[in-house]
């Protein structure tokens, strides 16, 4: 019997706010343990939470970006459970009345467009973090109370690779939309995986197995690959599967059971008596719409249609909005947008990457433990944007050869000088005058009658030798395209 996987993901994302969800403590990573706390973070008796308005804004903005409904009324609930990293013994979350619901994420997978439905994206608070040492454990509550958005998908995902593609697309939307930095090394994105299998073609769901607290997308993919195979093996051997919660062991590459799965009633949800319901007014919602961005996939489609870019180039601009903006600012000033895209993707990005490597090496030479400097931005370029358009114009009108243009660009990047200034100073202009090229070609044909005769007899490679001789005679300045055309015409005659 053939089986198929049914997968749903619960993605927890820390929101990009300056302070925590219920208090004024900073929302910041990397500080010494328990230095970003207050009585509210620690759940001390008698404290009252005050909602972070920016966190509510970012939640509803996420709903807009994920094509969700925004209900007129939302509510905070208490989710009761006992664990050391939850000092209140309950988590403030949204259960029956979430801030957003019924949306979707579109993404490309295996050369097809796929859509995963979003059941809800609700706002809650993060919990503290446990550290386990040889003889004791420690608790750091710096993270407790950080605004957390839980994005719950419907079970529309059918493979480990598809789950990875969905998570990557979701992360692009959240980062580019300013919702979260989604830095997985800092724990800003975590994922719970729900997976079951069923006979292929069946519409009944199998026993749902949850894999908790995945902290990398590649880990999600590997855990699913293992767990799907494990469940199939259990059924094929005559065993049964029951709903449970498992953990992923990165070292062994396996999942292991933690406990039987809790149901909603185990958490004893009830409305938080300290927090009023949320009823966003139309004017307030309208102010959020100005913060919406063009979705990455929409940008890719538009650039392909508007500028005739191939999918590979548009994919680069889909993932890098700053680079796409740089391209679109210059595109009206060039005859061939594809050529502009080539220079930005293949040359400009390479120079920026090389500069970043040099900066990292310099920083580590001074202090080996220093954090890596951020990548250089496009705003830090020494040459103005129109200088790149000027360089491309010199290539398009055949003033510069491709190799000479590379040298000019390197000089531009290092010094900020204009392309024409560099070309004139170094004498890099390409010879495209037909009369001059005719004369050079005649000299070469006269000096090399043998290869000329070989070409007439059908040896096409002889033409490359003759072109090389013309380039040598011109000291590399002859226009190679025109040289080839003139030589072919003369040899045919």
C-alpha positions, 0 to 999 in steps of 0.5 A: 500500500502506498501512503501519503503525508499530511503536514501542518506547521505552527510557526512561532515568530518573535515580533520586531518591537522595542519593548516586550508584550506587557511591559516596558522591558526592552525586547533585546537579545544577548544580554546577561541572564535576567537583566531585562525583567520586571515584576510583570515579566516575572509574574509577581502577584498584583501586577497588571499587563498593558498591551504593546500597541506595536505588537498588535499593529504587526499582528494585523499587518501580518494578517494583511500580508497573508491575505487573512480576514481581520475579525472585528473583535479579538480577545486574549485568553489564559492558557494554563500549564505548569512549567519552570519557564512560565512563572505565572503558570499560564501563558497569555495568548489568543484562542477562540477569538484570534486577531487574524484567520483564514489566509494563505501563503503562495509559493513556488515548489517544483516549478509549480505554484502552491498555496498553503492555507493559514488557519490563524495568526494569533498574538501571544507572549514568549516564555523564558529559557531553561539552561541545563548544567551538570548538577543544576538548571538555570532559568533566564526570563529575559525572553519571557513576555516578548511578543510572539506571533503563532502562525498556524497552517492548515494540513496542506503540506505533503512532503518535507521539501514542500514544508521547507519551501513554505517556511522559506516563503513565509520567512521572506514575507515576514522579514521584508514586511518588517514583522520580524528579523527571523534570526534563527540563531537568536531563537526568533523563529521556532516551529512545531510540526504536525504530521500524519500519514494515510493511504494514498487517495484517502480523505481520512486523517491518520493519528497526528504526531507533533514534533516540538520546538524545531529551531531550523528549517533544515531541521524541520525537513530532516525531522519530517523525512525521518518521521514520515518513514518511521510512521510508514514502517510502523503501519507496514509492520502491522502496528498502530499509531496514536496521537503523541508529542515527540522531540527531534534529536539532532545528533541521532537524526531520530524522533523520540516520544515525550508524552501523549498529546494534550487536548485543548481542554487540558489547558483550561483556556478562559478569557484573561480578566486583566485585558479588554477585547481588541476592536480595531477601528476602520481608521486605525486599520487603514493607517496600517495599509500604508505599511504593506509591501509588495509580496516577494512572489508578486515582485518576481512575477512583475519584474519578469513581465515588466522588464522581460527578466528570466526567472533566475534573475527575478528570483534574486530580486525577489529575495533582495528588495533593496537590490530590486529597488536599485535595479528598478531605479536604473532600468528606465535609463538603459536600453537592455534591462537584462544587461543591467540585471546581469551587472547588478547580480554578477558584478555588483553583488560580487564586489559587495561580497568581496568587500564584506569578506575584507571587512570581516578579516580586518575586524577579526585581525583586530579582535578575533572574538568581535562580531562580524560587521554587517554587510555593506549596503547599497547606500555605501557605494562610492559611485552614484547609481547613474554611473552604472547606467553610464557604464552599460551605455558604453558597453551597449554602444560598443565603446567598451569591450566586455573585458574592459568594462569589467576593469572600469567597473572595478575602478568605479567601485574602488574610487567612485570615479565616473566610467567615461573619465576612467575610459579616457584616462586609460585609453580603454575605448574600443575601436569601432570605426569601420575604416580602421577595422577594414584596414586591420583585417586586410593586414591580417589576411595578407599576413596569414594566407594559410588560415584564410584559405583554411576557412574558405575550405570549411574550417570554421575554427580558422576564423577565430585565429584570424580574429585573434590576430586582429585583436593582437594587432589592435592591442585588444582595442578592436571591436571583436563583433565588428572584426568577425563580421568584416573578416567573414565578409572579406573571406566569402568575397 
